[in-house]
């Protein structure tokens, strides 16, 4: 006798970031604007519904400002869509489950490349644009989940100097450390190698307690200038992120989600009605239902599908926006904090993993609730608004 649909509603072990890090739910990034630099973007429902929180979109390649006019999804859109939603998404398509810590923050999106290439100098142009428009758009935080083409000293490198200028202008710059930890040289490239920037590495929190967590293969210092990076780490694996609509991945995820909750006597018809979506399922459509369910479960795990709208992603590209969302919480709690003070409070409140070398984790795992508490306790006279 086939199981009922309600007994087969797909369950996921992917916990929301707020639950994994113990965030303070009172703070949601309200009143804070975060800018993102990436290869491309898409206005996902989690940042545009019920209210469009995208204040501006700018493409440095075309030099054409286009506020509230995000392009249709294309192959260059997925990475920036995911980083912005991990930070600021409200979980609209997950009934609020997979929302970022800064799910009420406003957003500025700056395209600095394409799926094939993000150039060193184009990231510089993106940072320059953010600085030039910081007052008009109220930008307080800049997330950079991409890196330059090469290692370089911050003393002469244009990208590093632009990042330093952004911090001097009052913008908290958060950068992904990179994922070259397997490389014997594990290089950290600009802007993550810049001293004033908050550089974020990653760790795997699957086991829960800090003494059982393991580091992600993040890049780490010392940099060419002898600066130790990263300063802080955040979850970098099994992060729930949206699937780009209109793609083959989205079509496959929708079919897998539908098959998961279907009755046994519906499986063959559903697969037959979706030819070409998944070749393995096409070839297996004549198998018995119990055999099909094994394939479906294996496909979901292999493709890291959480639901028809979300999948698992990994990388410091997603650890960085988690830290950027914590920064937004801190600035909501205390808008007068300077970038230097924000960085110090993040570092002071972090907790080191006891069994992991310091050069792999800096000051340790970001602690959202403790960081906000430190911000609230900070003396008023030590931080002023940059404008």
N, C-alpha and C positions, 0 to 999 in steps of 0.2 A: 504494500500500500504506500503510495507516494506521500512524502512529508508535505505539510501545509506550507504555503508561502511564508506565513509569519514565523515559522521555525527556521527559515532559511534566509532571513534578512542578513546581509553580509555584515559581519563584525570585523573591526579593525583594531589592531594593537597600537595604532599610531595615536598617541595622546597629544592634545593641544599643547602648544608651547607654554601657555600660562600655567597649566597643570604641571608640566615637567620642571619648570623653573620656580614655581611658587610665586607668581607675580601678584602685585597689589591691584585688585580689580577696580579700585576707586579711580585709577588713573588710566586714561585711554588715549593720550596724545592730543586731547582736545585743545584747540587754540595754537597748535604747533604745526608748522609747515616743514615737510621733509622733501628734499630733492633727491632724485635718483639718476645716476648715469649708467647707461647700459647700451647694448647693441640695438635694442628696439623695444617697443612697448605695445600693449593692447589694453584698452579700457575694459577690463574684466568687471563683471557684475559686483564682485566683492569690494571694488573701490568706486563704482559708479552708481550703485543702487542701494537704498532708495534715493540717495543724494549723490550727485557726481562731485567727488571730492578732489578731482584733478583740476588744479587752478591754472595750469599752463602745460603745454607740450612744445618742445623746441627740438629741431633737428639741426645739429651743427654742420651736417654734410650739405644740406640744401640751404642753410642759413635762413630758412623761412619760418618765422614764428607762427604757430597755429594753436592758440589757446582753445581748449575744449574741442579740438578736432583731431583726435587720435586716428591713425590709419586703421584700415581693416587688418585683421590678423594675417601675418605672413611668417615665413620661417625665421625671420630675425626678431619676432615679437616675443617668443616664448620665455627667454631668459629674464628680460626686464619685467615682463608681466609677473613672473613667479617671484622675483625679489621684492617688487613693490607690494604684492599681495601678502607675502610672508610677513612683511613689516606692518602693513596698514590695512589688510583685508578685513572685512567685517563678517566673513563666513556666510555670506548671503546664500550660497548654494550648498551649505552644509548645515543649515538651520542654526548658524551661529557657533558651531563647534570649532571649526578651524579658522578662528579669527586671530589676527596679529595683536600684539600688546598695544599697538598704537592705532587701533581700529577706528578712531575718530579724528585722526590727524588729517590735515590737508596735504596735497601731493603736487609736486612739480616733476615732470618727466623730461629728461634730456637724452635724446638719441645721439650716440657718439660713434656708431659703427654699424656693422651688419653681421649676419651669422657667420660670414667667412672671415671677417677681420675687424678688430678694433685697434686703431693706430694710436701709438703713444701721443702724438701731437694732437689728435682729435679729442682725447681725454682732457688734455690741457685746455683746448677750446671750450669744452663743456664746463670745466671748472671756472674758467674766465667768465662764461655767460652767467653762471650761477652767482658769482660775486657781483657782476654788473647789475643783476636783477634782484639781489637779496632784499633790498629795502622795499621795492615795489611789490614783491610777492611775499615778503615776510619770512624768508627762508632761514631757519635756525639750524637745520641738520642736513648734511649731505652724505648719502650712502653711495659708495663706489664699489660695486661688485665686479670689477674688471681691472685688468692691470696693463701696464705698459709693455713695450717690446723688449726691454733689456734692463739689466741692473745699472744703476747710475747713482752717483753721489748727489745728495740733496743740495749740496753747495753750488752746483752748476746746472743740474738738470731742470729743464723748464717745467715739466710736469710736477716735480717735487716742489718747486718754488711756487707754482700755482696753488698747490694744496696748502702750503704754509701761509700763503696770502689769504686763502679762504678762512683759515683759523684766526689769523690776525683781524679779519673783517667781522669776526663774531660768529662764524659758522662752525659747528661741531662736525668734523669730517671723520667718517667711519669707513674703513677700507678692509676688504677681504685680503687675508694674508696670501692666498693662493693654495694650490693643492699639489705642490711639488715635494712633499715630505718624503716620497720614495726616492727622489733624486739625491745622490750623495752630497750634492752641493746645496740642496733645498733652498734655492735663491728666493729672496723677497724683492720684488720689483716695485718701482714707483706706481701709484702714490703710497702704497702700503709701507714702503721703506722710509717714508718721511717722518722725522721725529715727532712733529706736532700732531700727526694723525693718530687716531685710535685704531690700531690694527688688530683684526680679529682672526684667531685661529679656531679650530674646531675640536670637538670630542664626541665620543659615542656614549650616550647615556642610557643604553639599552638596559643595563643591569640596575639602574636606579642609584644606589649609594655611590658616593664619590670614590670610595676605596675600591670599587669594582668597575668604574668607568675606564675607558681606554682612550688615548688620543686619536684623533683623526689624522690622516696623512697631510696635515697642513704644512705649508712652507714656514720656515723659521730662520731667525738670524743666527749670528750677527750679520747685519747688512754690510755693504762695501764701506760704510762709514763707521762700522763697529757698533751700530745701534742694535740693541736686542729687540727683536720682534717675534711674535705678537705680544701685546700687553695683556690681552684677555682672550678667553675662549668661550664659545657657546655651542649648543648642539649643531652638528653639521651632517647628521645622517638620520634617515627616517623622518624627514620634515614633510609635512603635508603641504602641497602646493597645487594650484589649479592647472588643469589641462587646457591647452590652447584650443578654443572652439574651432570647428571646421577642418580639423586635421585628421589624418589617418589614426593617430593615437586616440583622439577623442571618439571616433567611430568605434574603434576596437574596445575602448573602455566602456562605452555605452552598451555594447553587445555583451561583454563579459558580466557587467552588473545585472543586466536583464536576465541572462542565463542563470546567474547565481540564485535569483529569487523565483525562477520559473518552476512550475510543476514538472515532474518527470515526463509526462505525456506531451509537454510543450517544447521540449528541447530540440527535437529533430526539426520541427517546423520553423523555429526561430533561427536555427543555423541555416536551413535551406533558404530562408527569406533574406539572408544577408550574405550572399556569395561574394567571395573576394575580400571580405573584411579580415578574416583570419584563415590562412591556408591550412594550418594544422587542424582547425575545427572543421573546415570543409572536407578534409580527407577522413575525418573521424565521425562524420554525421550519421553513419549507419551502425555505430557501436551501441551497446546497451547503455541506458541512462546512468548506471553507476560508473561505467567507464568514462562516459562523457564528463561526469562531475569531477572525476579525478583530473582530467585534462583541463577543465575550466579552472579548478583550484590552482593547478600548476601554472597555468597561463597568468592568472591574476597575480600570483606571487612573483613570477618571472618578470612581468611587465610593471610590477610595483603599483598595481592599480588599487586604490583605496575605494573609490566609487566611480560613477560615470563622470564626475566633475573634478576629482582630485587624484593625485598619485604621489608616491614617495619620491623625494629628490635628496641629493646630498651634495656637499661641497661647502667651502668657506664662503661662497657666493651667498649662501642662505644663513650662515652663522652671522655674517656682518649685519644684515637687516634686522636680525633679532636684537642685536646690541643697539642698532639705531632706534628701534622701537622702545628700548629701555631708556635711551637718552631722551626721547620725546616725552616719556612719562616723567622723567626728572625735570624737564623744562616746563611741563604743565604744572608740576608741583611748585617749582621755583623758577619763574621766567627770567629772573635777574642773573642766573648763573652764567659765568663766562665759559668758553670752551675748555680753558685750562682747568677750571674748577670741576667741570663735569668729568673730565678725564681722571683727575685725581680722586674724585669720589667713587667712580667706577672701580678704579684700582684698589682703593682702600677697602671697598666692600666685597671684593672678589674673594673666593675661597679656592685655595690650591688643592689639586688632587695629590694625595700624599706619595703615590708611587710613580709619578710621572716627572721626568726631568724638567727643571724650571725653564730651560730654553725652548721647550715644546709648548709651554702653557703660559709663560709670563707670570702675571699675578694670580692667574687661576680662572675659575668658572664665574661668569657674570651672575650676580645675585640681584634680580630686579627689585624685590621688596626692600632689601637692605640698601640698595643704591638710592631708591626714592626716599627712604627714611633719612639717609645721610643728607640728601638734598634739602629736605624739610628742616633739618636741624642746623644747616649751615648758616653762619652769621650773615646778616643782611648786607653789611658794609663791604664784604669781600667780593661781591659779584655785582656787576652792573650790566644793564642792557647795552648791546653794542650799537644801538641807534635809538 
